[in-house]
Amino acid sequence: MFPYYFVRFSGPLLLILVGLKILSGYSLVGRIQGASWLSTLHTNRALDLVLLFVFIFHALYGLRLFLIDLGMVKKEKALFWTSTIISAGLFVFSYIYFF
């Protein structure tokens, strides 16, 4: 049940985080004036890590729910742990090699 709720709440959170990233990019290049905190948000490493974490887990838990809804998978618990381990591995790999 956790992946279902995670996908439902992380979708709007992704919209907000990506919107902030785009808005802060406009502020960084000078298209939005008067918001200096917004331009520093674009280079904020914590925001990038949260965005990466939510994106990876949202994608793989969404794929898991898609496979379950199609009836292609019967062992939901094994698929949960598989998608969690793959997501964590992708996050650690991305953190090590891209940050």
C-alpha positions, 0 to 999 in steps of 0.5 A: 500500500505504501508504493500506491500512496507514494506515487499519489503524493510524489506526482504533485511534489514532482510538479512543484519541484520541477516548477521551482527548478524551471522558475529558479533557472529563469531567475538565474539568467535574469528574466525574473528580477527581485528574487535573489533567493530564487536564483540560489535555489537553482544551484541548491544541491539538496533540492537536486537530491530530493528531486532525483530521489522522488523522480527515481522512486516515483518512476519505478513504483509507478512501473510496479503499479502498472505491472500489477494493474495489468495482472502481469505480476502475482508476487506484489511483495517481491516486486516491491522489494525489487523495485525498492532495491533497484531504485536505491541502487539507481539513486546511489549510482546517480549520487556517486557519479553525477554529484 
